[in-house]
Amino acid sequence: TGQHFGAVIVDVRESDSTVKVRYTDGGFKRFKVDEFQELVSMQAGTPEMWEEWTASSLEDQQTEMERLHEQIMVARRLKDPKWEAEMCQRFEALAAHKDKIDALHISLRDAVSCGDFLKAHEIQQLIKKEEASAEHLVSSSRSEASASTATSSSLASSSSSSSA
């Protein structure tokens, strides 16, 4: 009553007209759609301003996720299940980091709005750590992709020179 909670919609089930949300504290709850619509504010949030804890790497993560998704689609078209599984695994790992970062940002906003600046600082540190971990995943993924592209190029050039 009168309190605001950050939450992310994780499932919408048409069969029983329910919506499942994940709260920033990690808890889950399923609501009837009618009840959910009464509880949710349909007003847009305030525009986000850049803050010292905002990472510029978030755009890179999204781009990397799009790149991985494209590779998954190419692997499916080429019917290469091993490559597809590897790209799916990388995509899911990066998505998990992104979800965790998003949840931490919600917790950060909650802590600041409650005036708990010590907790906000602790959450900032967790965000930085999670972003560094995601960036490591992205950079290792890019270096492996570069290595596989170089290997493919050298194989293609060696096969064309051997046929000459």
N, C-alpha and C positions, 0 to 999 in steps of 0.2 A: 504494500500500500504506500504509494508515493515515492517508491524507490525506483531507480533506473538500473538496469543490468545490461551489460554487453553480451550479445549472443550471436551465433552464426547459425543460419538454417542449414541443416545437414541432410534432411530428407523430407520429401513431400510425397505422401501416399494417397493416391486417389481412391483406392479401394475402400478406405474407411474415413476419407476426408480429414486427414491429420497432417500436422507439420511437426517435425522433430527438430529441436534446437540444441546447440551445444553452448553452454554458458562459459564465460571466460575462466571460471574456477575449475572447469573440466566436467561439470555435471551435465546431464542430458535431461530433457523433458519433452514429451509428446503432447501437443495441444490439438483439440478439435479446431478446424479452420476458422469457424465463427468466433471462438474464444480467442484464438491467436490474433485475428484481425482487430478485435477490440483492444487487445493489449499493446499492439505495435503502433508506434507513432509513425504516421505516413509522411511526416515532414522531413525534408532533406536536412542532413547535418550541415554544420558550418563548413565552409571550404577549408581544406587542409592547408596550413602554412608550413613552409619548411622549418624544421626545428633542428637543433644540434644533434638529436638522436635519429633523424631521418637519414636513411642510408641511400646513397645514389645507386647502390648496386641492385635495388629492387627492380629497376627497369631492366638491368642486365639479366636478372633471374627470369623475368617474364619472357624476354627474348630467348633465353636459353631453353625455357620450357616450350616455347613455340618451335624452336629448332629441333628439340627432341621429339616433339609430336610429329613434325614433318618426317623425321627419320623413321619413326614408327610406321607411318603411312607408306613410305618408300619400301621398307622391309616387308610390309604386307603385300604390296603390289609385286615385289620380287619373289614372294613366297619363301622368305628366309626367316624361319621361326627362331633360330638362335639369335640373330641380330635384333629381331623384333623384341624378344624377351629381354635382351640386354638393354635396349633403349627404353622399354617399359619400366624396367627396374630403376634405371637412372631417373626417368620422369617421375616415378612415384616417390623416390627419395627426395628429389628437389621439391615436389609438391608438399611433402610432409614438412620440410623446412619452412616453406612459404606459409603453410597453415599455422605452424607454431609461431612464426614471426607475426602474422596477422593477429593471432590470439594474444600475444604479448603486447602488441600495440593497443589493443582494446583494454587489457589490464592496466597498461600505463595511463591511458585516458581516465579510467575509473579511479586509479590511485591519485592522480592529480586533481580530479574533480572532488575527491573526498579530502584533499589537503594532506594526504599521506606522502610527503615528499621523500622520505627515506625509502619507502617501498617503491616509489617511482624511480628513484636512483638505482635500486637493486634490479628493477625490471629493465631499465636502460642497459645495464651491464649484461643481463641475459640476452637482450636483443642483439647487442654487439657480438656476443659469443655465437649466437645462432646464425647471424649474418656471415660471420667469418667462416663458420662451418659450411654454410651454403655456398659461399664464394669458393672455398676449397673444392667442393664437389663440382662446381661449374668449371673451374680451371683445370681440374684433372680430367673432366669429361672432354673439354676442348682439346687438351694435349693428346688424349687418346684418339680423338676424332682426326686430328692432324696427322698422327702417326699412321692411322689406317688409310687415310687418303694418300699419303706418301707411298705406302706399301702398294696400294692399288695402282698408282701411277707408275711405279717402277716395274710392277708385274706386267702392266699393259705395254710399256716401252720395251721390256725385254722380250715379250712374246712377238712384238712387231719386228724387232731386229733379228730374232732367230728365224722368222719366216722369210726374211729378205735374202 
